[in-house]
Amino acid sequence: MTEPEIIAALRLQNIPNIGDVTAKKLIAHCGSPSAIFEDKPHHLLKIDGIGKVTLKGLHDTLYLDEAQQEFEFLSKENIEVSYFMEDTYPERLKHCLDGPILLFQRGNIDLKQQKIISVVGTRNVTSYGSSFAQQFIAELAPLNPIIVSGLAYGVDIKVQKAAMDHGLQTIACMAHGLNQIYPKAHAKYQSKIEANGGFLTEFWSSSQPNRENFLKRNRIIAGISEATIVIESAEKGGSLVTADLAHGYNREVFAVPGRATDKWSKGCNDLIKYQKAHLLTSAAELIYLLGWQIEEEKQEKTVQKQLFVELDETEQSIYSYLQLNGKQLLDTVALECKLPIFKVSSTLVQMEMKGVVRPLPGKLFEAV
């Protein structure tokens, strides 16, 4: 995207009464951001849903001046700009009608990796939630997913630290410009996050971390990912907003259950109860429902490392059944081996790590 077009898109993004949906409508009609400002207002008024109030600030030079200033900041700080019609823009977010027309990023974000999940939860994470978060990321690590969250206290920072500990790429979606880190206490993680992913935002350097920005930011967290996982949440909270957005985008949503009396599990339990989320007790369930597979290269390395694999009683039972019966569905394995589905799914992941079973298309498994 050329400098004039970036400035024109910034200018469009800056005009009151023109949100992302309206901006995309104008761009689709005119062909580019700059073309909007070259067109006659009476032509634009013919567009369905566009009125005089919408176009009121279109030719106010204030918004152009501010756009030029923001472009100077972005250039000076080497912040990458992603336009919603370009390849650098997150693919899944392109399919969200209300996705921002511009995203700003800092770090080493590589979105070519398609295993992208968002993990969110309460700032008041319990020891149960903290333990689950760390174990969950550890179990997912062999599949090398990208972990997206919001860098907030509690669940967010727990999963992002765990991702970095396992060498995974993590993306922090911010509710303000990239000239600051909020909360300030997490600024100490900036360099490590940039080395293992980076920061993503739609907000300008003049934006502050106001409440409405966090709610707006949540649609990016939901839209960028294949699935959203809620680890702990009270009855109300930003995590549930993110889950609702993900549900509205037709993404998979998972929630970790807790005791009925636990305040910080009420939101998760409700998501499960009202069938807005899959119940999640281990990474294996997510891997199974998303149809993920461990990369062939890692499978081969695992097999080479473990020429003589030791299997426990459950693993041996499943392995013998698959050897005898060939390719089978997880549900069939559970039924025939007389084991709970959650036990079989987690066991199959461990066996996959050992290189003795492999997942196949159609959610089938077979012995190696």
Secondary structure as UniProt FT lines:
FT   HELIX           3..14
FT   TURN            16..17
FT   HELIX           20..30
FT   HELIX           33..38
FT   HELIX           41..44
FT   TURN            45..46
FT   TURN            48..49
FT   TURN            52..59
FT   HELIX           61..76
FT   TURN            77..78
FT   STRAND          80..83
FT   TURN            84..85
FT   TURN            87..88
FT   HELIX           91..94
FT   TURN            97..98
FT   STRAND          102..107
FT   TURN            111..112
FT   STRAND          116..120
FT   HELIX           127..140
FT   HELIX           141..143
FT   STRAND          146..149
FT   TURN            153..154
FT   HELIX           155..165
FT   TURN            166..167
FT   STRAND          170..173
FT   TURN            178..179
FT   HELIX           184..189
FT   HELIX           190..195
FT   STRAND          197..201
FT   TURN            205..206
FT   HELIX           211..223
FT   STRAND          227..230
FT   HELIX           238..248
FT   TURN            249..250
FT   STRAND          252..255
FT   TURN            260..261
FT   HELIX           263..265
FT   HELIX           266..273
FT   TURN            274..275
FT   STRAND          278..279
FT   HELIX           283..290
FT   HELIX           296..305
FT   HELIX           313..325
FT   STRAND          328..329
FT   HELIX           330..337
FT   HELIX           341..354
FT   STRAND          357..360
FT   TURN            361..363
FT   STRAND          364..367
//
